[in-house]
Amino acid sequence: MHAALRATLARDGLALLDILICTADDPAHPDRKPNPGMLLTAAQRHAIDLAQSWIIGDRESDVQTGQHAGVAVTVLVDPALPKTAATHQVPDMLACAALLRRELKRAGSK
């Protein structure tokens, strides 16, 4: 799966900095969502300012992980659009791309 993802991104000139996973069964493990361990590790490894970052996920636990890590913006991609604590909700990845284009354009004009 990771190789296929990297190959797909490479076709568009993109690359992943890292892939982090948690296989722990213990809900208290710092890397198990909604705990922020993996985001904190990524931020440290790659000098990422989480307070200026976005997290995009397809589960409420992704939203909670971002909130626990102090991420600025959370996006839930879910066609059912359940009630969520996310900053933004979109039904699919096309809508997510449109949101990103709009918000990045707005941020660039400031």
Biopython code that builds the backbone (N, CA, C, O; Angstrom):
import numpy as np
from Bio.PDB.StructureBuilder import StructureBuilder

atoms = [
    (1, "MET", "N", (0.820, -1.180, 0.000)),
    (1, "MET", "CA", (0.000, 0.000, 0.000)),
    (1, "MET", "C", (0.875, 1.258, 0.000)),
    (1, "MET", "O", (0.618, 2.189, -0.763)),
    (2, "HIS", "N", (1.891, 1.288, 0.838)),
    (2, "HIS", "CA", (2.751, 2.471, 0.917)),
    (2, "HIS", "C", (3.504, 2.694, -0.392)),
    (2, "HIS", "O", (3.658, 3.832, -0.834)),
    (3, "ALA", "N", (3.972, 1.612, -1.012)),
    (3, "ALA", "CA", (4.682, 1.737, -2.286)),
    (3, "ALA", "C", (3.753, 2.281, -3.367)),
    (3, "ALA", "O", (4.157, 3.122, -4.171)),
    (4, "ALA", "N", (2.522, 1.809, -3.388)),
    (4, "ALA", "CA", (1.556, 2.292, -4.378)),
    (4, "ALA", "C", (1.243, 3.768, -4.150)),
    (4, "ALA", "O", (1.124, 4.532, -5.108)),
    (5, "LEU", "N", (1.110, 4.169, -2.906)),
    (5, "LEU", "CA", (0.854, 5.570, -2.587)),
    (5, "LEU", "C", (2.020, 6.441, -3.034)),
    (5, "LEU", "O", (1.817, 7.492, -3.642)),
    (6, "ARG", "N", (3.231, 6.010, -2.737)),
    (6, "ARG", "CA", (4.414, 6.772, -3.145)),
    (6, "ARG", "C", (4.498, 6.878, -4.678)),
    (6, "ARG", "O", (4.839, 7.934, -5.211)),
    (7, "ALA", "N", (4.189, 5.791, -5.371)),
    (7, "ALA", "CA", (4.240, 5.790, -6.838)),
    (7, "ALA", "C", (3.183, 6.729, -7.419)),
    (7, "ALA", "O", (3.459, 7.463, -8.369)),
    (8, "THR", "N", (2.001, 6.708, -6.863)),
    (8, "THR", "CA", (0.928, 7.590, -7.332)),
    (8, "THR", "C", (1.317, 9.049, -7.153)),
    (8, "THR", "O", (1.131, 9.858, -8.063)),
    (9, "LEU", "N", (1.848, 9.387, -6.004)),
    (9, "LEU", "CA", (2.269, 10.764, -5.742)),
    (9, "LEU", "C", (3.445, 11.171, -6.633)),
    (9, "LEU", "O", (3.509, 12.306, -7.107)),
    (10, "ALA", "N", (4.361, 10.251, -6.853)),
    (10, "ALA", "CA", (5.544, 10.540, -7.666)),
    (10, "ALA", "C", (5.157, 10.924, -9.088)),
    (10, "ALA", "O", (5.840, 11.737, -9.711)),
    (11, "ARG", "N", (4.077, 10.355, -9.610)),
    (11, "ARG", "CA", (3.615, 10.707, -10.964)),
    (11, "ARG", "C", (3.274, 12.186, -11.079)),
    (11, "ARG", "O", (3.341, 12.760, -12.166)),
    (12, "ASP", "N", (2.908, 12.804, -9.954)),
    (12, "ASP", "CA", (2.601, 14.240, -9.936)),
    (12, "ASP", "C", (3.733, 15.062, -9.337)),
    (12, "ASP", "O", (3.548, 16.236, -9.014)),
    (13, "GLY", "N", (4.913, 14.446, -9.188)),
    (13, "GLY", "CA", (6.070, 15.160, -8.676)),
    (13, "GLY", "C", (6.041, 15.388, -7.177)),
    (13, "GLY", "O", (6.707, 16.293, -6.673)),
    (14, "LEU", "N", (5.276, 14.577, -6.460)),
    (14, "LEU", "CA", (5.149, 14.715, -5.006)),
    (14, "LEU", "C", (5.822, 13.548, -4.297)),
    (14, "LEU", "O", (5.995, 12.473, -4.871)),
    (15, "ALA", "N", (6.196, 13.772, -3.053)),
    (15, "ALA", "CA", (6.805, 12.708, -2.255)),
    (15, "ALA", "C", (6.352, 12.842, -0.808)),
    (15, "ALA", "O", (6.095, 13.947, -0.331)),
    (16, "LEU", "N", (6.258, 11.733, -0.125)),
    (16, "LEU", "CA", (5.945, 11.736, 1.300)),
    (16, "LEU", "C", (7.221, 11.909, 2.109)),
    (16, "LEU", "O", (8.249, 11.315, 1.783)),
    (17, "LEU", "N", (7.162, 12.704, 3.144)),
    (17, "LEU", "CA", (8.307, 12.843, 4.042)),
    (17, "LEU", "C", (8.452, 11.611, 4.920)),
    (17, "LEU", "O", (9.566, 11.212, 5.256)),
    (18, "ASP", "N", (7.336, 11.012, 5.289)),
    (18, "ASP", "CA", (7.356, 9.954, 6.287)),
    (18, "ASP", "C", (6.025, 9.220, 6.260)),
    (18, "ASP", "O", (5.019, 9.753, 5.790)),
    (19, "ILE", "N", (6.027, 8.025, 6.757)),
    (19, "ILE", "CA", (4.796, 7.274, 7.005)),
    (19, "ILE", "C", (4.905, 6.749, 8.426)),
    (19, "ILE", "O", (5.836, 6.011, 8.750)),
    (20, "LEU", "N", (3.967, 7.123, 9.267)),
    (20, "LEU", "CA", (3.947, 6.677, 10.661)),
    (20, "LEU", "C", (2.688, 5.846, 10.884)),
    (20, "LEU", "O", (1.600, 6.217, 10.443)),
    (21, "ILE", "N", (2.848, 4.730, 11.565)),
    (21, "ILE", "CA", (1.711, 3.880, 11.896)),
    (21, "ILE", "C", (1.809, 3.469, 13.361)),
    (21, "ILE", "O", (2.888, 3.468, 13.952)),
    (22, "CYS", "N", (0.674, 3.126, 13.926)),
    (22, "CYS", "CA", (0.645, 2.605, 15.287)),
    (22, "CYS", "C", (-0.076, 1.263, 15.265)),
    (22, "CYS", "O", (-1.226, 1.176, 14.835)),
    (23, "THR", "N", (0.587, 0.245, 15.717)),
    (23, "THR", "CA", (-0.016, -1.084, 15.765)),
    (23, "THR", "C", (-0.412, -1.488, 17.183)),
    (23, "THR", "O", (-0.859, -2.613, 17.409)),
    (24, "ALA", "N", (-0.250, -0.583, 18.125)),
    (24, "ALA", "CA", (-0.562, -0.899, 19.526)),
    (24, "ALA", "C", (-2.067, -1.082, 19.724)),
    (24, "ALA", "O", (-2.875, -0.335, 19.172)),
    (25, "ASP", "N", (-2.422, -2.073, 20.510)),
    (25, "ASP", "CA", (-3.829, -2.314, 20.842)),
    (25, "ASP", "C", (-4.294, -1.472, 22.024)),
    (25, "ASP", "O", (-5.493, -1.271, 22.218)),
    (26, "ASP", "N", (-3.359, -0.992, 22.798)),
    (26, "ASP", "CA", (-3.657, -0.255, 24.026)),
    (26, "ASP", "C", (-4.158, 1.159, 23.697)),
    (26, "ASP", "O", (-3.401, 1.951, 23.136)),
    (27, "PRO", "N", (-5.411, 1.496, 24.029)),
    (27, "PRO", "CA", (-5.930, 2.833, 23.732)),
    (27, "PRO", "C", (-5.151, 3.952, 24.422)),
    (27, "PRO", "O", (-5.230, 5.108, 24.006)),
    (28, "ALA", "N", (-4.399, 3.617, 25.473)),
    (28, "ALA", "CA", (-3.625, 4.629, 26.189)),
    (28, "ALA", "C", (-2.251, 4.858, 25.553)),
    (28, "ALA", "O", (-1.525, 5.762, 25.966)),
    (29, "HIS", "N", (-1.889, 4.050, 24.557)),
    (29, "HIS", "CA", (-0.587, 4.221, 23.905)),
    (29, "HIS", "C", (-0.531, 5.612, 23.291)),
    (29, "HIS", "O", (-1.490, 6.023, 22.636)),
    (30, "PRO", "N", (0.569, 6.359, 23.481)),
    (30, "PRO", "CA", (0.637, 7.745, 23.009)),
    (30, "PRO", "C", (0.487, 7.904, 21.495)),
    (30, "PRO", "O", (0.120, 8.979, 21.021)),
    (31, "ASP", "N", (0.770, 6.837, 20.729)),
    (31, "ASP", "CA", (0.661, 6.922, 19.273)),
    (31, "ASP", "C", (-0.686, 6.459, 18.730)),
    (31, "ASP", "O", (-0.945, 6.589, 17.534)),
    (32, "ARG", "N", (-1.531, 5.931, 19.577)),
    (32, "ARG", "CA", (-2.830, 5.435, 19.112)),
    (32, "ARG", "C", (-3.834, 6.578, 19.100)),
    (32, "ARG", "O", (-4.045, 7.245, 20.112)),
    (33, "LYS", "N", (-4.450, 6.796, 17.939)),
    (33, "LYS", "CA", (-5.446, 7.866, 17.838)),
    (33, "LYS", "C", (-6.588, 7.596, 18.816)),
    (33, "LYS", "O", (-7.001, 6.447, 18.975)),
    (34, "PRO", "N", (-7.090, 8.608, 19.455)),
    (34, "PRO", "CA", (-6.928, 10.038, 19.213)),
    (34, "PRO", "C", (-5.771, 10.690, 19.973)),
    (34, "PRO", "O", (-5.712, 11.917, 20.057)),
    (35, "ASN", "N", (-4.858, 9.900, 20.525)),
    (35, "ASN", "CA", (-3.687, 10.479, 21.185)),
    (35, "ASN", "C", (-2.771, 11.102, 20.120)),
    (35, "ASN", "O", (-2.730, 10.613, 18.991)),
    (36, "PRO", "N", (-2.051, 12.152, 20.455)),
    (36, "PRO", "CA", (-1.313, 12.912, 19.442)),
    (36, "PRO", "C", (0.114, 12.451, 19.164)),
    (36, "PRO", "O", (0.845, 13.138, 18.450)),
    (37, "GLY", "N", (0.525, 11.324, 19.701)),
    (37, "GLY", "CA", (1.925, 10.914, 19.614)),
    (37, "GLY", "C", (2.527, 10.922, 18.220)),
    (37, "GLY", "O", (3.631, 11.432, 18.030)),
    (38, "MET", "N", (1.817, 10.360, 17.233)),
    (38, "MET", "CA", (2.394, 10.303, 15.889)),
    (38, "MET", "C", (2.556, 11.698, 15.287)),
    (38, "MET", "O", (3.541, 11.959, 14.596)),
    (39, "LEU", "N", (1.610, 12.591, 15.538)),
    (39, "LEU", "CA", (1.738, 13.960, 15.023)),
    (39, "LEU", "C", (2.889, 14.687, 15.708)),
    (39, "LEU", "O", (3.631, 15.428, 15.063)),
    (40, "LEU", "N", (3.035, 14.477, 16.995)),
    (40, "LEU", "CA", (4.134, 15.116, 17.724)),
    (40, "LEU", "C", (5.483, 14.597, 17.227)),
    (40, "LEU", "O", (6.436, 15.367, 17.105)),
    (41, "THR", "N", (5.568, 13.299, 16.941)),
    (41, "THR", "CA", (6.797, 12.723, 16.390)),
    (41, "THR", "C", (7.107, 13.316, 15.023)),
    (41, "THR", "O", (8.243, 13.707, 14.757)),
    (42, "ALA", "N", (6.098, 13.385, 14.154)),
    (42, "ALA", "CA", (6.297, 13.952, 12.816)),
    (42, "ALA", "C", (6.735, 15.414, 12.906)),
    (42, "ALA", "O", (7.618, 15.854, 12.170)),
    (43, "ALA", "N", (6.112, 16.155, 13.811)),
    (43, "ALA", "CA", (6.466, 17.571, 13.973)),
    (43, "ALA", "C", (7.917, 17.719, 14.392)),
    (43, "ALA", "O", (8.628, 18.592, 13.893)),
    (44, "GLN", "N", (8.355, 16.875, 15.301)),
    (44, "GLN", "CA", (9.746, 16.947, 15.768)),
    (44, "GLN", "C", (10.716, 16.522, 14.668)),
    (44, "GLN", "O", (11.734, 17.182, 14.459)),
    (45, "ARG", "N", (10.420, 15.441, 13.971)),
    (45, "ARG", "CA", (11.312, 14.931, 12.925)),
    (45, "ARG", "C", (11.482, 15.916, 11.768)),
    (45, "ARG", "O", (12.561, 16.028, 11.186)),
    (46, "HIS", "N", (10.402, 16.626, 11.446)),
    (46, "HIS", "CA", (10.395, 17.422, 10.218)),
    (46, "HIS", "C", (10.209, 18.920, 10.466)),
    (46, "HIS", "O", (9.894, 19.664, 9.538)),
    (47, "ALA", "N", (10.401, 19.366, 11.707)),
    (47, "ALA", "CA", (10.292, 20.785, 12.057)),
    (47, "ALA", "C", (8.967, 21.376, 11.569)),
    (47, "ALA", "O", (8.942, 22.424, 10.924)),
    (48, "ILE", "N", (7.876, 20.690, 11.886)),
    (48, "ILE", "CA", (6.537, 21.136, 11.496)),
    (48, "ILE", "C", (5.923, 21.923, 12.641)),
    (48, "ILE", "O", (5.937, 21.483, 13.790)),
    (49, "ASP", "N", (5.392, 23.078, 12.321)),
    (49, "ASP", "CA", (4.677, 23.896, 13.303)),
    (49, "ASP", "C", (3.216, 23.450, 13.295)),
    (49, "ASP", "O", (2.439, 23.851, 12.429)),
    (50, "LEU", "N", (2.856, 22.624, 14.263)),
    (50, "LEU", "CA", (1.494, 22.092, 14.301)),
    (50, "LEU", "C", (0.450, 23.196, 14.451)),
    (50, "LEU", "O", (-0.671, 23.054, 13.962)),
    (51, "ALA", "N", (0.798, 24.278, 15.112)),
    (51, "ALA", "CA", (-0.137, 25.383, 15.300)),
    (51, "ALA", "C", (-0.451, 26.095, 13.982)),
    (51, "ALA", "O", (-1.355, 26.928, 13.928)),
    (52, "GLN", "N", (0.290, 25.769, 12.924)),
    (52, "GLN", "CA", (0.048, 26.350, 11.598)),
    (52, "GLN", "C", (-0.356, 25.265, 10.597)),
    (52, "GLN", "O", (-0.412, 25.520, 9.394)),
    (53, "SER", "N", (-0.636, 24.065, 11.089)),
    (53, "SER", "CA", (-0.865, 22.909, 10.219)),
    (53, "SER", "C", (-2.340, 22.511, 10.155)),
    (53, "SER", "O", (-3.168, 22.940, 10.958)),
    (54, "TRP", "N", (-2.621, 21.681, 9.173)),
    (54, "TRP", "CA", (-3.948, 21.095, 8.977)),
    (54, "TRP", "C", (-3.836, 19.585, 9.118)),
    (54, "TRP", "O", (-2.794, 18.998, 8.827)),
    (55, "ILE", "N", (-4.926, 18.961, 9.569)),
    (55, "ILE", "CA", (-5.036, 17.503, 9.496)),
    (55, "ILE", "C", (-6.325, 17.204, 8.747)),
    (55, "ILE", "O", (-7.368, 17.804, 9.006)),
    (56, "ILE", "N", (-6.231, 16.268, 7.818)),
    (56, "ILE", "CA", (-7.377, 15.845, 7.016)),
    (56, "ILE", "C", (-7.560, 14.368, 7.276)),
    (56, "ILE", "O", (-6.625, 13.583, 7.113)),
    (57, "GLY", "N", (-8.769, 13.979, 7.682)),
    (57, "GLY", "CA", (-9.018, 12.577, 7.975)),
    (57, "GLY", "C", (-10.436, 12.178, 7.651)),
    (57, "GLY", "O", (-11.279, 13.012, 7.323)),
    (58, "ASP", "N", (-10.684, 10.880, 7.751)),
    (58, "ASP", "CA", (-12.015, 10.364, 7.437)),
    (58, "ASP", "C", (-12.736, 9.808, 8.663)),
    (58, "ASP", "O", (-13.766, 9.143, 8.545)),
    (59, "ARG", "N", (-12.180, 10.090, 9.838)),
    (59, "ARG", "CA", (-12.812, 9.632, 11.087)),
    (59, "ARG", "C", (-12.727, 10.738, 12.124)),
    (59, "ARG", "O", (-11.829, 11.580, 12.089)),
    (60, "GLU", "N", (-13.665, 10.719, 13.032)),
    (60, "GLU", "CA", (-13.652, 11.714, 14.104)),
    (60, "GLU", "C", (-12.384, 11.587, 14.949)),
    (60, "GLU", "O", (-11.907, 12.577, 15.505)),
    (61, "SER", "N", (-11.835, 10.370, 15.047)),
    (61, "SER", "CA", (-10.583, 10.205, 15.806)),
    (61, "SER", "C", (-9.438, 10.976, 15.157)),
    (61, "SER", "O", (-8.514, 11.394, 15.855)),
    (62, "ASP", "N", (-9.476, 11.175, 13.844)),
    (62, "ASP", "CA", (-8.463, 11.998, 13.167)),
    (62, "ASP", "C", (-8.609, 13.459, 13.597)),
    (62, "ASP", "O", (-7.623, 14.147, 13.860)),
    (63, "VAL", "N", (-9.853, 13.912, 13.663)),
    (63, "VAL", "CA", (-10.139, 15.280, 14.115)),
    (63, "VAL", "C", (-9.635, 15.459, 15.552)),
    (63, "VAL", "O", (-8.961, 16.441, 15.863)),
    (64, "GLN", "N", (-9.965, 14.510, 16.412)),
    (64, "GLN", "CA", (-9.549, 14.586, 17.811)),
    (64, "GLN", "C", (-8.029, 14.544, 17.950)),
    (64, "GLN", "O", (-7.464, 15.246, 18.788)),
    (65, "THR", "N", (-7.364, 13.724, 17.132)),
    (65, "THR", "CA", (-5.908, 13.653, 17.166)),
    (65, "THR", "C", (-5.309, 15.009, 16.857)),
    (65, "THR", "O", (-4.402, 15.473, 17.550)),
    (66, "GLY", "N", (-5.821, 15.645, 15.809)),
    (66, "GLY", "CA", (-5.349, 16.970, 15.451)),
    (66, "GLY", "C", (-5.570, 17.978, 16.556)),
    (66, "GLY", "O", (-4.690, 18.786, 16.854)),
    (67, "GLN", "N", (-6.739, 17.933, 17.161)),
    (67, "GLN", "CA", (-7.035, 18.857, 18.255)),
    (67, "GLN", "C", (-6.101, 18.613, 19.439)),
    (67, "GLN", "O", (-5.603, 19.564, 20.041)),
    (68, "HIS", "N", (-5.866, 17.367, 19.769)),
    (68, "HIS", "CA", (-4.979, 17.040, 20.891)),
    (68, "HIS", "C", (-3.538, 17.461, 20.635)),
    (68, "HIS", "O", (-2.789, 17.734, 21.572)),
    (69, "ALA", "N", (-3.149, 17.514, 19.346)),
    (69, "ALA", "CA", (-1.787, 17.906, 18.993)),
    (69, "ALA", "C", (-1.649, 19.411, 18.797)),
    (69, "ALA", "O", (-0.543, 19.908, 18.588)),
    (70, "GLY", "N", (-2.760, 20.140, 18.862)),
    (70, "GLY", "CA", (-2.710, 21.587, 18.687)),
    (70, "GLY", "C", (-2.675, 22.030, 17.240)),
    (70, "GLY", "O", (-2.180, 23.115, 16.933)),
    (71, "VAL", "N", (-3.201, 21.194, 16.339)),
    (71, "VAL", "CA", (-3.259, 21.534, 14.917)),
    (71, "VAL", "C", (-4.258, 22.667, 14.708)),
    (71, "VAL", "O", (-5.301, 22.715, 15.359)),
    (72, "ALA", "N", (-3.929, 23.577, 13.796)),
    (72, "ALA", "CA", (-4.748, 24.771, 13.572)),
    (72, "ALA", "C", (-6.101, 24.449, 12.954)),
    (72, "ALA", "O", (-7.120, 24.989, 13.385)),
    (73, "VAL", "N", (-6.129, 23.574, 11.946)),
    (73, "VAL", "CA", (-7.362, 23.313, 11.186)),
    (73, "VAL", "C", (-7.552, 21.815, 11.034)),
    (73, "VAL", "O", (-6.611, 21.086, 10.719)),
    (74, "THR", "N", (-8.771, 21.366, 11.258)),
    (74, "THR", "CA", (-9.118, 19.963, 11.083)),
    (74, "THR", "C", (-10.193, 19.857, 10.008)),
    (74, "THR", "O", (-11.123, 20.661, 9.957)),
    (75, "VAL", "N", (-10.046, 18.843, 9.147)),
    (75, "VAL", "CA", (-11.004, 18.609, 8.066)),
    (75, "VAL", "C", (-11.458, 17.161, 8.143)),
    (75, "VAL", "O", (-10.635, 16.245, 8.180)),
    (76, "LEU", "N", (-12.765, 16.957, 8.166)),
    (76, "LEU", "CA", (-13.330, 15.616, 8.129)),
    (76, "LEU", "C", (-13.890, 15.370, 6.732)),
    (76, "LEU", "O", (-14.750, 16.113, 6.258)),
    (77, "VAL", "N", (-13.389, 14.308, 6.070)),
    (77, "VAL", "CA", (-13.887, 13.906, 4.760)),
    (77, "VAL", "C", (-14.803, 12.720, 4.986)),
    (77, "VAL", "O", (-14.347, 11.617, 5.290)),
    (78, "ASP", "N", (-16.099, 12.954, 4.836)),
    (78, "ASP", "CA", (-17.079, 11.902, 5.094)),
    (78, "ASP", "C", (-18.343, 12.209, 4.310)),
    (78, "ASP", "O", (-18.933, 13.274, 4.488)),
    (79, "PRO", "N", (-18.771, 11.289, 3.439)),
    (79, "PRO", "CA", (-19.966, 11.561, 2.625)),
    (79, "PRO", "C", (-21.243, 11.697, 3.443)),
    (79, "PRO", "O", (-22.205, 12.319, 2.993)),
    (80, "ALA", "N", (-21.261, 11.123, 4.634)),
    (80, "ALA", "CA", (-22.460, 11.227, 5.474)),
    (80, "ALA", "C", (-22.494, 12.534, 6.258)),
    (80, "ALA", "O", (-23.534, 12.913, 6.796)),
    (81, "LEU", "N", (-21.364, 13.215, 6.322)),
    (81, "LEU", "CA", (-21.226, 14.470, 7.064)),
    (81, "LEU", "C", (-21.884, 14.412, 8.444)),
    (81, "LEU", "O", (-22.835, 15.146, 8.716)),
    (82, "PRO", "N", (-21.371, 13.534, 9.311)),
    (82, "PRO", "CA", (-21.924, 13.471, 10.662)),
    (82, "PRO", "C", (-21.586, 14.740, 11.441)),
    (82, "PRO", "O", (-20.745, 15.535, 11.020)),
    (83, "LYS", "N", (-22.240, 14.913, 12.561)),
    (83, "LYS", "CA", (-21.880, 16.026, 13.437)),
    (83, "LYS", "C", (-20.433, 15.805, 13.872)),
    (83, "LYS", "O", (-20.062, 14.709, 14.293)),
    (84, "THR", "N", (-19.630, 16.847, 13.768)),
    (84, "THR", "CA", (-18.212, 16.715, 14.042)),
    (84, "THR", "C", (-17.673, 17.969, 14.708)),
    (84, "THR", "O", (-18.275, 19.041, 14.632)),
    (85, "ALA", "N", (-16.545, 17.821, 15.352)),
    (85, "ALA", "CA", (-15.860, 18.963, 15.955)),
    (85, "ALA", "C", (-14.846, 19.560, 14.979)),
    (85, "ALA", "O", (-14.116, 20.485, 15.337)),
    (86, "ALA", "N", (-14.794, 19.038, 13.743)),
    (86, "ALA", "CA", (-13.829, 19.515, 12.757)),
    (86, "ALA", "C", (-14.096, 20.966, 12.376)),
    (86, "ALA", "O", (-15.229, 21.444, 12.431)),
    (87, "THR", "N", (-13.033, 21.651, 11.991)),
    (87, "THR", "CA", (-13.144, 23.021, 11.501)),
    (87, "THR", "C", (-13.955, 23.050, 10.216)),
    (87, "THR", "O", (-14.781, 23.941, 10.016)),
    (88, "HIS", "N", (-13.718, 22.065, 9.339)),
    (88, "HIS", "CA", (-14.416, 21.952, 8.060)),
    (88, "HIS", "C", (-14.886, 20.517, 7.873)),
    (88, "HIS", "O", (-14.255, 19.574, 8.351)),
    (89, "GLN", "N", (-16.011, 20.366, 7.165)),
    (89, "GLN", "CA", (-16.504, 19.053, 6.762)),
    (89, "GLN", "C", (-16.692, 19.073, 5.252)),
    (89, "GLN", "O", (-17.244, 20.031, 4.710)),
    (90, "VAL", "N", (-16.246, 18.039, 4.579)),
    (90, "VAL", "CA", (-16.446, 17.913, 3.140)),
    (90, "VAL", "C", (-16.904, 16.486, 2.838)),
    (90, "VAL", "O", (-16.557, 15.555, 3.565)),
    (91, "PRO", "N", (-17.685, 16.313, 1.762)),
    (91, "PRO", "CA", (-18.222, 14.982, 1.481)),
    (91, "PRO", "C", (-17.244, 14.023, 0.812)),
    (91, "PRO", "O", (-17.409, 12.807, 0.913)),
    (92, "ASP", "N", (-16.209, 14.561, 0.118)),
    (92, "ASP", "CA", (-15.291, 13.687, -0.609)),
    (92, "ASP", "C", (-13.983, 14.430, -0.881)),
    (92, "ASP", "O", (-13.842, 15.606, -0.545)),
    (93, "MET", "N", (-13.032, 13.727, -1.494)),
    (93, "MET", "CA", (-11.716, 14.318, -1.718)),
    (93, "MET", "C", (-11.746, 15.434, -2.769)),
    (93, "MET", "O", (-10.918, 16.343, -2.718)),
    (94, "LEU", "N", (-12.675, 15.378, -3.710)),
    (94, "LEU", "CA", (-12.788, 16.491, -4.665)),
    (94, "LEU", "C", (-13.186, 17.769, -3.941)),
    (94, "LEU", "O", (-12.642, 18.839, -4.214)),
    (95, "ALA", "N", (-14.127, 17.656, -3.026)),
    (95, "ALA", "CA", (-14.534, 18.818, -2.227)),
    (95, "ALA", "C", (-13.393, 19.257, -1.311)),
    (95, "ALA", "O", (-13.234, 20.449, -1.048)),
    (96, "CYS", "N", (-12.606, 18.312, -0.828)),
    (96, "CYS", "CA", (-11.461, 18.647, 0.009)),
    (96, "CYS", "C", (-10.437, 19.440, -0.796)),
    (96, "CYS", "O", (-9.896, 20.435, -0.313)),
    (97, "ALA", "N", (-10.171, 18.998, -2.030)),
    (97, "ALA", "CA", (-9.232, 19.724, -2.892)),
    (97, "ALA", "C", (-9.730, 21.142, -3.158)),
    (97, "ALA", "O", (-8.938, 22.084, -3.156)),
    (98, "ALA", "N", (-11.029, 21.302, -3.386)),
    (98, "ALA", "CA", (-11.597, 22.635, -3.614)),
    (98, "ALA", "C", (-11.435, 23.509, -2.374)),
    (98, "ALA", "O", (-11.104, 24.690, -2.480)),
    (99, "LEU", "N", (-11.667, 22.928, -1.203)),
    (99, "LEU", "CA", (-11.482, 23.655, 0.052)),
    (99, "LEU", "C", (-10.036, 24.109, 0.191)),
    (99, "LEU", "O", (-9.776, 25.263, 0.532)),
    (100, "LEU", "N", (-9.100, 23.210, -0.069)),
    (100, "LEU", "CA", (-7.678, 23.555, 0.041)),
    (100, "LEU", "C", (-7.304, 24.668, -0.938)),
    (100, "LEU", "O", (-6.604, 25.610, -0.566)),
    (101, "ARG", "N", (-7.767, 24.564, -2.184)),
    (101, "ARG", "CA", (-7.471, 25.623, -3.162)),
    (101, "ARG", "C", (-8.002, 26.968, -2.674)),
    (101, "ARG", "O", (-7.298, 27.977, -2.721)),
    (102, "ARG", "N", (-9.244, 26.974, -2.207)),
    (102, "ARG", "CA", (-9.870, 28.214, -1.731)),
    (102, "ARG", "C", (-9.120, 28.792, -0.538)),
    (102, "ARG", "O", (-8.827, 29.987, -0.511)),
    (103, "GLU", "N", (-8.808, 27.956, 0.449)),
    (103, "GLU", "CA", (-8.165, 28.434, 1.664)),
    (103, "GLU", "C", (-6.711, 28.846, 1.410)),
    (103, "GLU", "O", (-6.237, 29.823, 1.991)),
    (104, "LEU", "N", (-6.007, 28.118, 0.558)),
    (104, "LEU", "CA", (-4.628, 28.488, 0.243)),
    (104, "LEU", "C", (-4.590, 29.796, -0.546)),
    (104, "LEU", "O", (-3.697, 30.618, -0.341)),
    (105, "LYS", "N", (-5.541, 29.989, -1.434)),
    (105, "LYS", "CA", (-5.625, 31.237, -2.174)),
    (105, "LYS", "C", (-5.891, 32.398, -1.210)),
    (105, "LYS", "O", (-5.275, 33.459, -1.310)),
    (106, "ARG", "N", (-6.816, 32.174, -0.281)),
    (106, "ARG", "CA", (-7.142, 33.200, 0.709)),
    (106, "ARG", "C", (-5.911, 33.520, 1.585)),
    (106, "ARG", "O", (-5.638, 34.688, 1.860)),
    (107, "ALA", "N", (-5.188, 32.505, 2.011)),
    (107, "ALA", "CA", (-4.009, 32.703, 2.854)),
    (107, "ALA", "C", (-2.909, 33.430, 2.072)),
    (107, "ALA", "O", (-2.181, 34.246, 2.638)),
    (108, "GLY", "N", (-2.790, 33.137, 0.784)),
    (108, "GLY", "CA", (-1.777, 33.787, -0.040)),
    (108, "GLY", "C", (-2.067, 35.241, -0.316)),
    (108, "GLY", "O", (-1.155, 36.007, -0.630)),
    (109, "SER", "N", (-3.322, 35.637, -0.204)),
    (109, "SER", "CA", (-3.685, 37.026, -0.486)),
    (109, "SER", "C", (-3.573, 37.917, 0.760)),
    (109, "SER", "O", (-3.776, 39.129, 0.682)),
    (110, "LYS", "N", (-3.253, 37.314, 1.897)),
    (110, "LYS", "CA", (-3.126, 38.097, 3.134)),
    (110, "LYS", "C", (-1.787, 38.771, 3.217)),
    (110, "LYS", "O", (-1.508, 39.471, 4.191)),
]
sb = StructureBuilder()
sb.init_structure("model")
sb.init_model(0)
sb.init_chain("A")
sb.init_seg("    ")
for serial, (resi, resn, name, xyz) in enumerate(atoms, 1):
    if name == "N":
        sb.init_residue(resn, " ", resi, " ")
    sb.init_atom(name, np.array(xyz, "f"), 0.0, 1.0, " ", f" {name:<3s}", serial, name[0])
structure = sb.get_structure()
